[in-house]
Amino acid sequence: MSILLTSDEIAEITAYQRPKQQIEELARQGIPFRVNRYGKPLVAREAALQVFGVKRSGEREQGIDLDALNEATGNGQNATH
């Protein structure tokens, strides 16, 4: 899989076929892009995934894992509330 979105994927995200309109829509959606020498937008796949909130396989969610903390400290055993 390429590190850049395909032209078809950019068209799907923006709902536009023309590069000028795609560029305007990518900017409106806050999707980072670069423009190549032909005037077409280039979008890094990773950047698009981040904007859409997609987590990569194996990526851990940020935050505190309370179960792991309790297990490590021994507080998870026979706890009653």
KEKE-3310 file (N, C-alpha, C; in steps of 0.2 Angstrom, whole numbers, plus 5000, padded with zeros to 4 digits):
npx = (5004:5003:5011:5005:4989:4978:4973:4960:4955:4957:4948:4936:4936:4935:4924:4926:4932:4941:4957:4959:4947:4948:4959:4954:4944:4951:4958:4948:4943:4953:4963:4980:4990:5001:5005:5008:5020:5011:5000:4991:4984:4993:4992:4997:4994:4994:4992:4979:4972:4974:4967:4954:4953:4956:4963:4979:4983:4988:4991:4991:4979:4979:4981:4977:4979:4970:4967:4980:4988:4982:4985:4999:5002:4996:4983:4972:4968:4955:4948:4935:4920)
npy = (4994:5011:5025:5037:5044:5038:5045:5042:5039:5052:5059:5053:5056:5070:5072:5078:5079:5088:5095:5108:5110:5099:5103:5114:5108:5099:5107:5114:5103:5101:5092:5088:5092:5092:5101:5095:5097:5097:5103:5095:5088:5080:5068:5062:5045:5042:5054:5057:5046:5049:5061:5057:5049:5036:5021:5013:4996:4988:4999:5008:5015:5031:5035:5030:5014:5006:4993:4987:4994:4992:4978:4978:4984:4976:4980:4975:4963:4954:4965:4975:4985)
npz = (5000:4996:5002:5000:4996:4983:4968:4965:4979:4984:4977:4982:4995:4994:4986:4974:4957:4950:4952:4958:4965:4974:4982:4988:4996:5003:5011:5018:5026:5034:5031:5029:5015:5000:4985:4970:4956:4945:4949:4957:4972:4985:4997:5012:5017:5031:5037:5033:5039:5052:5053:5051:5062:5063:5070:5069:5066:5081:5087:5102:5112:5119:5136:5153:5158:5168:5173:5170:5179:5191:5192:5192:5204:5213:5218:5211:5216:5223:5226:5233:5231)
capx = (5000:5007:5011:5001:4982:4977:4969:4953:4954:4957:4942:4931:4936:4933:4919:4928:4937:4946:4962:4958:4942:4950:4963:4950:4940:4955:4960:4942:4942:4959:4968:4986:4992:5005:5003:5014:5021:5006:4994:4987:4986:4996:4990:5000:4989:4995:4989:4972:4970:4974:4961:4948:4953:4957:4969:4982:4983:4994:4992:4988:4975:4983:4977:4979:4977:4969:4968:4987:4990:4980:4988:5006:5002:4992:4977:4967:4966:4950:4945:4928:4919)
capy = (5000:5017:5030:5042:5042:5038:5050:5040:5040:5059:5061:5050:5060:5077:5072:5082:5076:5093:5096:5114:5109:5095:5107:5118:5104:5096:5113:5115:5098:5101:5087:5091:5090:5096:5101:5093:5102:5097:5106:5090:5087:5074:5067:5056:5041:5042:5060:5056:5041:5053:5066:5053:5046:5028:5019:5008:4990:4987:5006:5008:5021:5035:5035:5026:5007:5005:4986:4985:4998:4988:4972:4979:4986:4972:4982:4972:4957:4954:4972:4975:4992)
capz = (5000:4995:5008:4997:4994:4976:4965:4967:4986:4986:4974:4986:5001:4993:4981:4968:4952:4948:4958:4962:4970:4979:4986:4992:5000:5008:5016:5022:5030:5038:5029:5026:5009:4996:4978:4965:4950:4940:4952:4960:4979:4987:5004:5015:5020:5038:5039:5032:5044:5059:5053:5052:5069:5062:5073:5065:5070:5086:5090:5108:5114:5124:5142:5158:5158:5175:5174:5171:5185:5197:5192:5194:5211:5217:5220:5208:5218:5229:5228:5234:5231)
cpx = (5004:5006:5007:4994:4982:4973:4961:4951:4953:4950:4936:4931:4933:4926:4920:4933:4943:4951:4961:4952:4944:4954:4959:4946:4945:4957:4954:4941:4948:4963:4974:4988:4998:5003:5009:5015:5016:4999:4989:4989:4988:4994:4993:4994:4989:4991:4981:4969:4969:4968:4955:4948:4953:4964:4972:4982:4989:4995:4988:4985:4979:4978:4980:4976:4976:4969:4975:4990:4988:4984:4995:5006:4999:4986:4971:4964:4961:4948:4938:4926:4912)
cpy = (5006:5022:5036:5040:5042:5043:5048:5041:5048:5062:5059:5054:5067:5078:5077:5078:5081:5095:5103:5114:5104:5098:5111:5114:5101:5101:5114:5109:5097:5095:5090:5088:5094:5096:5099:5098:5102:5100:5101:5089:5080:5073:5061:5052:5041:5048:5060:5051:5045:5058:5063:5049:5038:5026:5013:5002:4990:4994:5006:5015:5025:5035:5030:5019:5005:4998:4984:4988:4994:4981:4973:4981:4982:4974:4979:4966:4957:4961:4972:4983:4993)
cpz = (5000:5001:5006:4995:4986:4974:4966:4974:4987:4983:4979:4992:5000:4989:4975:4963:4950:4954:4962:4967:4976:4984:4991:4998:5005:5014:5021:5027:5035:5037:5026:5020:5006:4989:4974:4960:4945:4943:4956:4967:4980:4995:5006:5018:5027:5041:5038:5037:5051:5059:5054:5058:5068:5066:5069:5070:5075:5089:5097:5109:5120:5130:5147:5158:5165:5177:5175:5177:5191:5198:5194:5201:5216:5220:5217:5211:5224:5231:5228:5234:5235)
residu = (MET:SER:ILE:LEU:LEU:THR:SER:ASP:GLU:ILE:ALA:GLU:ILE:THR:ALA:TYR:GLN:ARG:PRO:LYS:GLN:GLN:ILE:GLU:GLU:LEU:ALA:ARG:GLN:GLY:ILE:PRO:PHE:ARG:VAL:ASN:ARG:TYR:GLY:LYS:PRO:LEU:VAL:ALA:ARG:GLU:ALA:ALA:LEU:GLN:VAL:PHE:GLY:VAL:LYS:ARG:SER:GLY:GLU:ARG:GLU:GLN:GLY:ILE:ASP:LEU:ASP:ALA:LEU:ASN:GLU:ALA:THR:GLY:ASN:GLY:GLN:ASN:ALA:THR:HIS)
# end
